[in-house]
Amino acid sequence: MITLNFDKNKLYYSIGEVSKIFNVNSSLIRFWEKEFKQLSPKKTESGKRKFTQKDIKIIHKIYHLVKEKGFTLAGAKEHIKENITIHSKSDEIELKLNNIKTTLGQLLK
């Protein structure tokens, strides 16, 4: 099982960084992005993906269901759709609080 350890000062991760976290090809991350509507990283003007901690948590859930538990893509989609609404509000609040904490830390410096 993969354990997520986020850098408290980092807001965005590249697709290369995300693929290293999960030890998968970046093409698989792009494929999952197309298949799972809940996964929607921001993109720069040049089209480079910028993944937030929330995006990485969704990828972690997809990875766990598909790679570790053996779910089909359809099964994983259904499972995530049912559970994402329950957790999305608390994840959103946690992310906002982390962003505020990071901003305050930068201001104190």
Buried (B, 14 or more C-beta within 10 A) or exposed (E): EEEEEBEEEEBBBBBEBBBEBBEBEBEBBBEBBEBBEBBBBEEEEEEEBBBBBBBBBBBBBBBBBBBEEEBEBEEBBEBBEEEBEEBEEEBEEBBEEBEEEBEEEEEEE
